[in-house]
Amino acid sequence: MAASFRRATSLVALSLLLGACGPQAQATSHPTEAPTSAPTATLAPTATPAPTAVPLIADGVTAAGVKLGGMDAEQARAALADVVKDDAEPVTLVTGGVTTTLEPEAIGLAPDVDAMVAKALTATAGDDIPLVLIYDEAKLKAALDALAPAASNASSGVEAIRDTKAISASFVLHAAESLDVDAALPKVEQHLATLAYTQPLTLELTLAPPSPDARPTKEQLQQELEALAEAYAATAKKTTAVLGVYIYDLKSGDELASVNKGTAFSTASTIKVGILLNAYAHVDSFTAKQMSAIEKMVIDSDNLRANDVMAMSVGGTSTESAFEGIQLMSDTLADLGLTTTYQYTPFEANDFIKLYKPKYKVGPKKAGEAPFTNSSPVQRTTPYEMAQIYVLIDQCAKGGGKLVEKFPETMTAKRCAEMIELLKRNADTKRMVSGLPEGTEVAHKSGWAQPEVQGDAGIVRTPGGDFVIAIYAYQSGEVYKDTFTQRLLGNVARLAYSYYNPLTVSGE
């Protein structure tokens, strides 16, 4: 019984064991699967884009006379190319009197179909597009280069232009001319951009810059100066008329030309440059009052202030001192070699002389060289000597010359330059200055005793060279009006200026 119980127990245990193992083995053989995901939605098919519309030219549009309305670019291009292919015409250029015709093929000139179509596509209904041309820039430049030598003109030298009625003369230089291709090219291109390209185009020639030595000769200047003097004397007929001129080149230190340079003329106020020099030579510094008198004498040609300057040169202020001072000036100039340039009485001193009868020196009745003028025996100069005063001042301003040697303490370069600056402020522009270009630097002193004498002298600085000039015009009666004689002095100055700076004109 016990054995039977044990077998039964074993069977029960085995049965329990098998029951426990059965489900576990089944789980191992069949693992749990992940849940299935939701099904993907089907995409709608992509829509096909509509074709781009081909731009068409607006109705009624024409180009170079060809109807293009309603056409697209390709159609318009074909229509134009067939009609305007031979529309380019020759180009006519006129240069220096030479007429040249450029054939279209020579410069690659042809209708620009693409440009006209582009314009037509943006045009509004009814627009008319003009003919547009295209060309080969390299070929165009080559054609102008080939044209240039034939169009150029050579220089024909210097010529004097005269006006016998006004008694004037000026030099002109007939310079060479050439075609500036670089300047002409854009003008031709601009011409081709218009419908007027079929009309002749004139291309101006360019004056060649003159060489530094392209100027008249001294002989030419002398000849023209003598002609002016002869015309002035001849027109006066029964009266005496004398023109005296001296021109000095500051660079070379030589006389350029002269006429009647040794004739004595009454100085009038031109002598005030001598009074100025004398004051600077004998007074080492000026008070404000003295400088004011000097300025009024030079700038405004004030006679009474000139008397004050005479007096200050000897340390005085009275009329008696003015007599001493003007004698000192005359002696100083004589010591410098200028023996025909003097003044022995102050300005406007007739009443003083009648009242006080002072003693003063008087020059000879006739002085200088022929032709003679009725020059004052107490106030004289010659064109040559007056010019020398300016030469001396200019040399002194550069640190040399007789003034520095004779007056080393007072006539320094700085003080002489100061005198030149004062003379540049002269207010008179009716005489010598009237014939010079505006802005010309002139340090001068003019004078007149109407109607007998008109004078002007000074230093003139120009782009072509600097010179000293002294001009005097005398007439024994009133043949010439004051304004005419004033202009005559300007004409002489202009002649000298044009020697250094001849007007450049065409070489033809």
LUMKOL-130518 format. One record per atom (N, C-alpha, C): residue in one letter; z, x, y. Coordinates in steps of 0.02 Angstrom, whole numbers, plus 50000, padded with zeros to 5 digits. Each point is the difference from the previous one (the first is absolute). Layout:
<atoms>
AZXY/...
</atoms>
This chain:
<atoms>
M500005004249940/M500004995850060/M500005004250060/A500365005149997/A500025004750057/A499335003150011/A499665001749943/A499335003050007/A499524995050029/S500044993949979/S499564994850028/S500114999150074/F500645000450022/F500164999250070/F499715005550041/R500015006249973/R499745005850037/R499244999350006/R499654997549947/R499284999250005/R499834994750050/A500384994950001/A499864994750049/A500115002550070/T500525003950007/T500145002850067/T499455004650022/S499765004049955/S499455004750017/S499384996250018/L499844994749965/L499414996150016/L500054996850069/V500614997650014/V500104997050066/V499905005250055/A500285005949986/A499945005450051/A499285002050009/L499645000549943/L499295001950005/L499614994850037/S500184993649985/S499654994650034/S500125000250074/L500625001550020/L500165000450072/L499645005950033/L499975005549961/L499675006050028/L499274998650011/L499684997049951/L499294998550007/L499884995050056/G500454995350008/G499934995150054/G500065003350068/A500445005050004/A500085003450065/A499415004450015/C499725003349949/C499445004750011/C499344996550011/G499904994249973/G499354996650004/G499774998850071/P500354996850041/P499774998650069/P499885006350041/Q500415005149990/Q499925006350040/Q499365003449983/A499825000149937/A499375003149979/A499424996250030/Q500054993450001/Q499474995950029/Q499905001450073/A500555001050038/A499955001650072/A499685006650011/T500145004849957/T499715006750008/T499264999849987/S499784996049952/S499294999749983/S499614996250051/H500274995550038/H499644995850049/H500355000150068/P499905005250039/P500325000450067/P499764994450046/T500414998450049/T499844994650047/T499465002350049/E499444996450013/E499455001950046/E500164997750072/A499765004050048/A500104998150072/A499604993850015/P500244996050045/P499634993950017/P499335001550031/T499504996349986/T499315001150026/T499994998150074/S499645004750047/S499964998650072/S499534994250013/A500034997550066/A499574994350018/A499285002250005/P499524996249984/P499285001950001/P499765001350072/T499565005550012/T499735001950066/T499494994850023/A500034998550070/A499534995050026/A499315003050007/T499484996649993/T499305002450006/T499805000250074/L499725006450030/L499805000850071/L499354996350013/A499974997550063/A499384996550019/A499465005250014/P499384999049988/P499465004850011/P499915001550075/T499845006850021/T499905002250070/T499374996750028/A500084997750067/A499424996750031/A499495005250023/T499374999149996/T499465004650022/T499914999250076/P500065006150042/P499944999450074/P499314997850020/A499994996650058/A499354997750025/A499625006050028/P499365000549995/P499615005750026/P500045000350076/T500045006750030/T500045001050073/T499344998050032/A500064996450056/A499394997750033/A499655005950035/V499365000749994/V499615005350033/V499914998150073/P500225004650048/P499944998150071/P499274999350020/L499874995050039/L499324998650023/L499975000750076/I499435001950024/I499895000750073/I499934993050030/A500304999150059/A499994993550032/A499294997850016/D499914993450004/D499344997250014/D499745002450068/G499365001350003/G499675001650063/G500095007250022/V500345004349961/V500105006950020/V499365004049985/T499805004150049/T499435004449990/T500215007250016/A499645004749972/A500115007150014/A499335003350008/A499905003250059/A499365003250016/A499424995049991/G500154993650014/G499484994949996/G499914997049931/V500375002449950/V499944997549931/V500534994649988/K499784994249973/K500474994549987/K500425001649938/L500665000050008/L500455001749945/L500494994349983/G499964994450035/G500484994649989/G500014997649928/G500604999249971/G500084997649932/G499935005349946/M499835006150018/M499915005349951/M500665003649987/D500055003049940/D500565004449988/D499785007150020/A500465004949991/A499865006850024/A499385003049967/E499944999249934/E499445003049965/E499344996950022/Q500004993550007/Q499394996650021/Q499805002150071/A500515000450044/A499875002050070/A499745007250003/R500305004449959/R499805007049999/R499275000649979/A499814996249949/A499315000349976/A499524997350052/A500204994550033/A499564997050051/A499895004750059/L500545003350022/L499945004550057/L499605006349982/A500155002949943/A499685006249980/A499244999249997/D499784994249980/D499294998949993/D499654999250067/V500374997650051/V499684998450065/V500085005650051/V500605003250005/V500145004750055/V499925007349980/K499735001449941/K499985006949978/K499605004650047/D499524997250037/D499595004050045/D500134998450074/D500594997150015/D500144997850068/D500225005650047/A500225005849977/A500225005450044/A499415002850040/E500105001150065/E499475002550043/E500175007050025/P499505003850025/P500135006750025/P500484999950059/V500355005750011/V500485000850055/V499705005050049/T499994998150065/T499725004350052/T500565003050042/L500005006650006/L500505003650040/L499655003850056/V500294999750060/V499735003650058/V500535005150022/T499825006449998/T500475005450019/T499655005150043/G500255000950061/G499725005050044/G499264999250012/G499764993950003/G499294998850011/G499585000249936/V500315001649944/V499655000249936/V500154993649961/T499464996549978/T500074993849962/T499885001549926/T500464998049958/T499955001249928/T500094993549962/T499574998949950/T500054994049958/T500255002149931/L500554996949978/L500285001349934/L499804994349954/E499615001649948/E499804994949952/E500604998149957/P500034993749977/P500584997849960/P500145004549940/E499465002249966/E500105004149940/E500335006750017/A499875002550061/A500265006650019/A500765000150007/I500284994250015/I500734999850010/I500334995149951/G499624997949949/G500284995549950/G500184993250028/L499624997750049/L500144993750033/L499724994249959/A500434995249982/A499804994349959/A500484994250012/P499784993849984/P500464994350006/P500595000749953/D500594998250023/D500615000349959/D500114993049971/V499694998749941/V500024993449970/V500724998049982/D500385004649971/D500694998449981/D500424997850060/A499915003450056/A500384998250060/A499814993150025/M499364998449998/M499794993450024/M500244994549954/V500005001249934/V500254994949953/V500744998950011/A500385005450010/A500724999450012/A500134995850062/K499605001150052/K500094996150061/K499824992749989/A499474998949961/A499774993149987/A500534996049961/L500345003349953/L500504996549960/L500594997550041/T500135003150056/T500564997850043/T499764996250061/A499354998950005/A499734996550058/A500124992549994/T499984996750056/T500064992750001/T499304996950001/A499974993749984/A499364996549994/A499585001050063/G499365001849990/G499545000750056/G499985006950032/D500455004649979/D500015006750031/D499375003949981/D499805004550047/D499425004449987/D500255007250001/I499965003549945/I500235006949994/I499435004650020/P500105004450051/P499465004550021/P499885005449947/L499445003450007/L499835005449955/L500515005650008/V500275002449945/V500475005749999/V499655005849967/L500045005950032/L499655005949974/L500495005149973/I499775003949954/I500385005649973/I499555006250007/Y500315005850010/Y499615006250009/Y500385005849969/D499655005649993/D500295006049971/D500235004550058/E500665000650008/E500265003850057/E499785007349998/A499985003049941/A499795007049995/A499275000850023/K499574995449980/K499305000350020/K499934998950075/L500404995450028/L499974998750072/L500215006250039/K500535003349979/K500235006150035/K499475005549994/A499695000649942/A499475005049991/A499424998750047/A499834993650010/A499454998250045/A500175001950072/L500644998850020/L500205001950068/L500025007550009/D500225003649948/D500005007350003/D499295002750011/A499524996949966/A499315002150007/A499724998450069/L500254994650030/L499764997950066/L500285004350056/A500605002749992/A500365003450054/A499605005650034/P499695004749964/P499665005550035/P499444997750047/A499624995049979/A499444997650041/A500244996450062/A500604997149997/A500264996150057/A500355004350052/S500185006249984/S500405004250045/S499575002850056/N500345001450057/N499685003150058/N500335006650016/A499615004850021/A500285006550018/A500225000050073/S500445004850018/S500225000650069/S499445002750044/S499964997450061/S499495002550047/S500325003550059/G500645002049994/G500325004250050/G500334996250057/V500115003650055/V500374997550058/V499514997950055/E500184994650034/E499594997650055/E500464997850057/A499775001150062/A500384997750058/A499724993350023/I500444995150007/I499804993450025/I500184999750074/R499514998850042/R500105000250073/R499924993250032/D500364999150055/D499924994150043/D499955002750071/T499385000550025/T499905003150065/T500284995750057/K500014993449991/K500274995750053/K500755000950008/A500355000449944/A500735000950003/A500205007350005/I499505004549994/I500115007349998/I500505001649944/S499794999049939/S500435001349943/S499585002749942/A500345003249954/A499685002649940/A500535001049946/S499804998949938/S500445001049943/S499595002649942/F500335003849957/F499665002649941/F500104995449940/V499464999249961/V500054996349937/V499735004549945/L500284999249941/L499785003949942/L499664995249951/H499365001349987/H499634996049951/H500165002849931/A500484996749967/A500255002649937/A499584997549941/A500075003549945/A499664997949938/A500314993549975/E499594996049966/E500234993749971/E499854999949925/S500424996749963/S499884999549928/S500264993349975/L499754998049941/L500234993849968/L500635001649959/D500544996850017/D500625000749962/D499964995149941/V499825002649942/V499884995749942/V500634996249980/D500575003450001/D500634996749980/D500164994250046/A499845000750064/A500144994550048/A499464994649995/A499395002049982/A499454995149996/A500044995649938/L500265002849945/L500014996549936/L500354993150004/P500614999550027/P500314993350004/P499634995250045/K499645002650051/K499624995650043/K499414996949962/V499675004149959/V499454997449960/V500264995049948/E500575001749970/E500294995449950/E500174993350032/Q500275000250060/Q500164993750035/Q499364996250016/H499485003650017/H499354996850014/H499724996549938/L500085003249943/L499754997149937/L500404993849979/A500594999250027/A500424994349981/A499824993750039/T499495000450043/T499814994150040/T499274998349986/L499824993850016/L499304997949991/L499545003550050/A500295003350051/A499595003450050/A499795007049977/Y500135001649937/Y499835006849976/Y499255001350003/T499604994850004/T499285001050004/T499785002350070/Q500454999450049/Q499855002450068/Q500165007450005/P499645003850043/P500135007250007/P500725001350023/L500305005249973/L500675002150020/L499955006850034/T500275000450062/T499995006350037/T500645003849987/L499935006149979/L500585004449988/L500025005350055/E500545000050040/E500065004750055/E500125007149973/L499705004850034/L500115007049983/L500645002450033/T500315005049971/T500625002850026/T499865006650036/L500285000650061/L499915006250037/L500415005649967/A499685005649990/A500365005749971/A500465002950053/P500615002049982/P500455003050049/P499715006550026/P500005001050067/P499715006150028/P500415006149981/S499675005649994/S500365006249986/S500365002250063/P500535004149994/P500395002050058/P499585003450055/D499465003449981/D499605003550049/D499404995950024/A499984993649981/A499454995750021/A500154997350070/R499835003950049/R500124998150069/R499455003050044/P499954997850062/P499495002950044/P500145007450012/T499515003450026/T500105007050019/T500275000450071/K500275005750017/K500245000950069/K499424999450049/E499415002249978/E499424999550044/E499814992850014/Q500074995749949/Q499864992950011/Q500504996950049/L500645001949992/L500514997450046/L499855002350071/Q499825006350008/Q499855002650067/Q499404996350030/Q499494998849960/Q499414996650023/Q500164992950025/E500404996449962/E500174993150019/E500444999950062/L500455004850005/L500445000450058/L499595001350064/E499535004549995/E499575001550058/E499584993950019/A499784996249950/A499604994050014/A500424994850037/L500644999349982/L500444995350036/L500085002250073/A500115006550011/A500105002550068/A499374999050042/E499425001249969/E499374999150037/E499894992650017/A500164995649953/A499914992850013/A500474997750056/Y500615002550000/Y500484998150052/Y499775002450069/A499745006150003/A499765002850064/A499374996550023/A499544998549954/A499364997150019/A500074992950025/T500444996249971/T500084993050020/T500284999450071/A500375005050022/A500314999750066/A499495000650056/K499415002949985/K499455000750048/K500205003950063/K500114996750056/K500105003550064/K500705002850008/T500474997949959/T500685002750005/T500105005349946/T500545003750007/T500155005249951/T500464997149946/A499805001049938/A500424997849944/A500035005749950/V500615002149984/V500095005849956/V500484998149944/L499785001349939/L500434999149941/L500205006949975/G500655001149993/G500255006449974/G500414998849937/V499845003849946/V500334999049936/V500125006749966/Y500575000649967/Y500135005849959/Y500344997649936/I499725002249941/I500274997949935/I500185006349960/Y500605000149974/Y500285005949965/Y500254998049931/D499795003749949/D500224998549932/D500665003549985/L500514996149984/L500675002849990/L500065004049935/K499594998749951/K500045003749937/K499705007050006/S499415000450027/S499665006550005/S500205003850063/G500254996450051/G500165003350063/G499385001650041/D499464996349987/D499375001350035/D499804994150044/E499615001650051/E499684994850040/E499464996749958/L500004993349999/L499484996449963/L499404998750045/A500124997450059/A499464998350045/A500304999150070/S499575000650050/S500234998950068/S499414998750046/V500154996950055/V499504999150053/V500385000250066/N499775004250045/N500335000950065/N500755001449992/K500165004349951/K500715001349986/K500345004050055/G499615003550042/G500295003950054/G499984996650067/T499744993950003/T499984996250062/T500714997750019/A500175000850064/A500664997950023/A499994992650019/F500494996349975/F500094992950016/F500704999050029/S500074995050042/S500684998150021/S500364997549937/T500625002149993/T500364998649937/T500234992849995/A500154996950058/A500354993549999/A500625000949956/S500164995049959/S500635000449962/S499955004049936/T499415002649984/T499965004249940/T500435006350007/I500155002150062/I500415005950012/I500724999049978/K500184993849986/K500704998749982/K500195003249933/V499515001949960/V500175003849939/V500235007050020/G499715002750055/G500245006550025/G500694999550029/I500144994550035/I500674998950027/I500514999449943/L499804996649947/L500434999349941/L500155006849969/L499475003949990/L500095006749970/L500465004350043/N499904999750066/N500415004150045/N500734998249996/A500154993549995/A500704997949996/A500325002549935/Y499644999449944/Y500275002349936/Y500085007650000/A499575003550035/A500035007350001/A500605002550040/H500214996350052/H500515002550045/H500674996249998/V500044994749961/V500634996349993/V500174999849925/D500585002749982/D500165000649929/D500234993449968/S500224995250041/S500184993449974/S499984995050057/F499914993749983/F499934994850051/F500564994849994/T500204997650058/T500474994450001/T499624993649982/A500374994749988/A499684993649984/A499574997750058/K500235001150062/K499624998050059/K499365004050006/Q500065006549987/Q499405004350003/Q499494998149947/M500254998649939/M499544998049947/M499664993450015/S500364995550033/S499714993650020/S499425001250049/A500095004650047/A499475001650048/A499405003049964/I500125004449952/I499465003049962/I499604994749962/E500354995449968/E499674994849962/E499574995550044/K500264998150059/K499624995750045/K499395003750027/M500065006550011/M499435003950024/M499455000149947/V500185001149937/V499505000749947/V499734993249978/I500454995349987/I499804993649971/I499674995550051/D500314999450059/D499754995450051/D499625003450057/S499965006649997/S499675004050052/S500314998750069/D500654999550002/D500384998650061/D500005006350044/N499704999550060/N499945005850044/N500675002450028/L500424995450021/L500645002050029/L500455003349948/R499974997549938/R500405003249948/R499715006949983/A499345000850009/A499705006649991/A500285004950052/N500104997650061/N500305004250052/N500715002049980/D500374995449968/D500675001649977/D499995005549947/V499494999749956/V499945005149948/V499825006750030/M499585000050053/M499865006350035/M500655003050027/A500404995750032/A500625002450031/A500495002649948/M500064996649943/M500505002149950/M499835006849970/S499365002050003/S499815006549971/S500295005850039/V500214998750063/V500335005350040/V500734998150013/G500254995149964/G500704998250006/G500174995550058/G499504996750030/G500134995850058/G499804992849989/T500084996050053/T499834992949997/T499624997750062/S499935004250049/S499714998050064/S499245001050001/T499694997550053/T499285001050008/T499855007450010/E500445003550036/E499915007250009/E500005003549932/S500454997849957/S500025002949932/S499364998449962/A499724994150012/A499374998249967/A499445004750021/F499985001950065/F499515004950023/F500095006649963/E500625002249993/E500145006349965/E499814999449926/G500154994349971/G499874999249929/G499254999849984/I499604996850043/I499294999649986/I499675006850010/Q500275004050048/Q499745006850008/Q500185004349939/L500614998949974/L500215003649939/L499534998349942/M499824993649994/M499544998049946/M499335003650008/S499735000250061/S499355003250012/S500045007549983/D500555003250019/D500095007149985/D500065001149924/T500364995549967/T500095000649927/T499334999449964/L499594995250021/L499344999149969/L499555006050014/A500035002750061/A499605005950017/A500215005949956/D500655000649988/D500265005549959/D499764999249927/L499844993949981/L499744998849933/L499245000749997/G499705001950057/G499285001250003/G499614994150026/L500334994850022/L499664993950024/L500015000050076/T499565003950030/T500035001250072/T499664994650042/T499624995649968/T499674994650038/T500354993349989/T500585000249969/T500384993849989/T500655000550040/Y500044995850051/Y500595000350044/Y500084993550038/Q500604999350027/Q500164994750048/Q500515002950048/Y499894999150065/Y500425003350049/Y500444995250040/T499894993549993/T500424995150035/T500224994649951/P500584997150012/P500224994449957/P499534994050009/F500074995149956/F499614993950006/F500254995950059/E499534996550032/E500164995350054/E500455003250054/A499825006250018/A500425003850047/A499705000450070/N499474996150014/N499675000650065/N500474998550058/D500404994849994/D500464998250055/D500525005650010/F500255002749945/F500495005450005/F499695006150034/I499375001549982/I499665005850030/I499894998950074/K499794994050020/K499904998650071/K500655000450040/L500544997849969/L500644999750035/L500345006850003/Y500015003649943/Y500395006249997/Y499585006450001/K499354999249993/K499535005650002/K500235005949957/P500134998849937/P500195005649956/P499415004649987/K500145006249984/K499475004749983/K499854999549925/Y499385000149984/Y499804999849930/Y499325003549993/K499865002049941/K499395003749986/K499414995349994/V499405002550017/V499394996149994/V499485004349965/G499644997149953/G499485003649965/G499375000550040/P499505003649975/P499365000650036/P499644993350006/K499564999650049/K499644993850011/K499574998349939/K499725005149970/K499584999049941/K500275004549945/A500094997249941/A500285003949944/A499614998449937/G500115004249950/G499674998949936/G499275001950001/E499634997249952/E499295001649992/E499574994050017/A499365001350013/A499534994650012/A499894996149936/P499864993550005/P499944996050061/P500684998650032/F500014999850066/F500634999250035/F500154992750016/T500634998450001/T500224993350019/T500435000650063/N500154994650030/N500435000050060/N500735000049978/S500195005249963/S500685000349974/S500495001950055/S500624997549993/S500525001250050/S500235007349999/P500075003150058/P500245007050002/P500745000749982/V500364994449994/V500715000649981/V500134997249930/Q499474998149965/Q500114997049933/Q499355000649961/R499965005149956/R499385001349964/R500135002149928/T499464999349960/T499985002949933/T499285000149978/T499875003049943/T499354999749967/T500114997149930/P499484997249969/P500094997549932/P500255005449952/Y499745006050008/Y500225005549956/Y500755001450009/E500235000750062/E500705001950011/E500484994349982/M499814993950014/M500454994449982/M500084999749924/A499455001249964/A500044999949927/A500465005649975/Q500015005750035/Q500415005649978/Q500754998450003/I500204995750047/I500714998150003/I500204996649934/Y499574995649975/Y500154996549937/Y499965004849940/V499545004750003/V499975005049946/V500655004049998/L500255002050058/L500625003950004/L500594995949973/I500044993750018/I500554995849977/I499964999049924/D499404999049974/D499924999249928/D500195006349962/Q499805005850027/Q500185006349968/Q500765001050001/C500314998250056/C500725000650006/C500364995449950/A499744994049991/A500304995349953/A499985002649928/K499545004849988/K499945003149934/K500365006749998/G500365001650055/G500405006150000/G499655006250024/G499434999450034/G499645005950023/G499704999150068/G499615005050022/G499634999650063/G500375002850060/K499664999850058/K500265003150061/K500654996850025/L500074993449992/L500604996750026/L500625002749965/V499975001049936/V500575002649962/V500145007250022/E499475003850013/E500095007050022/E500325000450069/K499774995950047/K500235000550069/K500664996450012/F500134994749961/F500614996150010/F500354999049932/P500245005449970/P500294999549932/P500624995649996/E500374999350055/E500624996249999/E499874992450007/T499504998350038/T499904992850015/T499394997049964/M499485004049988/M499404997249969/M500025001349925/T500444996349968/T500055000449927/T499524995149968/A499895000949935/A499554995449964/A500264992850005/K500654999249997/K500294993350002/K499874996750068/R500095003750054/R499914997150067/R499264998750015/C499575004349975/C499284998850011/C499774993949960/A500274999249940/A499854994049961/A500264993850036/E500555000750035/E500284994450038/E499534998150057/M499695004950032/M499514998650052/M499404996149972/I499775002149942/I499434996549969/I500184992849984/E500604998849976/E500224993249986/E500024995850063/L500215003050055/L500004996450064/L499294998250021/L499545004749993/L499304998850020/L499664994849956/K500234999249939/K499734994849956/K500194993050023/R500514999650043/R500234993550024/R499654997750064/N499535003950024/N499624998150060/N499734992949992/A500134995850049/A499814993049995/A499274998650016/D499645004950027/D499304998750020/D499545000149939/T499674994549987/T499514999549945/T499304998450025/K499895000250066/K499364998050028/K499485005650001/R500225006149993/R499545005650008/R499855003249932/M500255005949988/M499835003449938/M500164995849938/V500574996949999/V500224996249941/V499544994249985/S499654997350051/S499574994149989/S499435001549953/G499805006349993/G499455001649956/G500205002249931/L500655000149985/L500245002449936/L500224994249956/P499955000849934/P500224994649955/P500744998550011/E500174993649992/E500694997950008/E500455003949953/G500565002450026/G500475003749959/G499905007550002/T499475002450034/T499905007250006/T500575003050040/E500265005749976/E500565003350034/E499735004150058/V500214998250061/V499775003450060/V500605001750044/A500095006450016/A500525002350046/A499635002150063/H500034996150053/H499565001250057/H500314997950066/K499685002250053/K500184997750067/K499364998750039/S499944994050025/S499404998050037/S500164999950075/G499474999350040/G500094999650072/G499374997550034/W500084997450060/W499424997350036/W500154999950075/A499495001250038/A500024999350073/A499364996150017/Q500044993549995/Q499414995750004/Q499714999950071/P499344999850005/P499514999949945/P499765007049981/E500265005350033/E499715006649991/E500075003049931/V500604999849972/V500115003749938/V500404996049949/Q499805000849938/Q500374997349943/Q500085005849951/G500595000849972/G500105005449954/G500494998249944/D499935003549945/D500464999149943/D499955006249957/A500565002349975/A500015006049958/A500584999649951/G499915003049942/G500554999949952/G499815002649931/I500464999049954/I499935002049930/I499834993849960/V499475000449959/V499794994349958/V500035002249928/R500364996249959/R500055001749928/R499634994649960/T499565002349955/T499574995549963/T499995002049926/P499774995649956/P499965001849929/P499555006049987/G499475000850041/G499525005449989/G500175006550035/G500494999950045/G500195006050036/G500314998350067/D500385004850027/D500354999050063/D499665004150055/F500014997250061/F499675003550055/F500354998550065/V499885004450049/V500224999050069/V499374998450040/I500064995250045/I499434998150041/I500234998650071/A499615002350049/A500124998550070/A499354997150029/I500064994350033/I499414996450026/I500124998150073/Y499525001750043/Y500044998050070/Y499324997350021/A500024994550038/A499384997050027/A500094999250075/Y499545003050037/Y500034999950074/Y499384996550027/Q500094996250053/Q499444997150037/Q500175000350075/S499515001950040/S500135000850072/S500014993350036/G499714994949970/G500024993250027/G500174995349943/E500034993650015/E500174995349946/E499374997249968/V499665004449962/V499414997849963/V500224996249938/Y500505002649967/Y500254997049938/Y500664996450014/K500074994149973/K500644996550005/K500525003749958/D500634998950019/D500545003449964/D499984998649925/T499874993749983/T499994998349928/T499455003749963/F499435001150032/F499465003749968/F500205007249988/T500315003150050/T500215007049993/T500565000749949/Q500444995249998/Q500535000149949/Q499694999949930/R499514995749990/R499664999649935/R499625006449985/L499735003250052/L499645006349990/L500465005249970/L500625000450025/L500485004849972/L500134998349926/G500054993549986/G500094997949930/G499405001849957/N499404999350028/N499395001749963/N499975007449982/V500215004250047/V500015007249986/V500515001649945/A500584996850003/A500505001149948/A499754997649933/R499634994449999/R499734997549937/R499485004849971/L499605003050043/L499505004949976/L500365005849965/A500535002550031/A500385005549969/A500314997749935/Y500284994050000/Y500314997449939/Y499484999449944/S499404997650017/S499494999149948/S499725006649974/Y500105005450038/Y499825006649974/Y500435001649939/Y500644998450004/Y500465001349945/Y499974994549947/N499844994050021/N500024994149955/N499374995850010/P499415002649981/P499394996050010/P500034993549960/L499764994750029/L499974993649966/L499525000649941/T500214998149941/T499585000549941/T499604993649991/V499335000749997/V499564994349991/V499525001549943/S499574995149984/S499525000849946/S499545005850013/G499805003349945/G499565005850006/G499284998250013/E499834993550000/E499314998050011/E499785001550071/
</atoms>
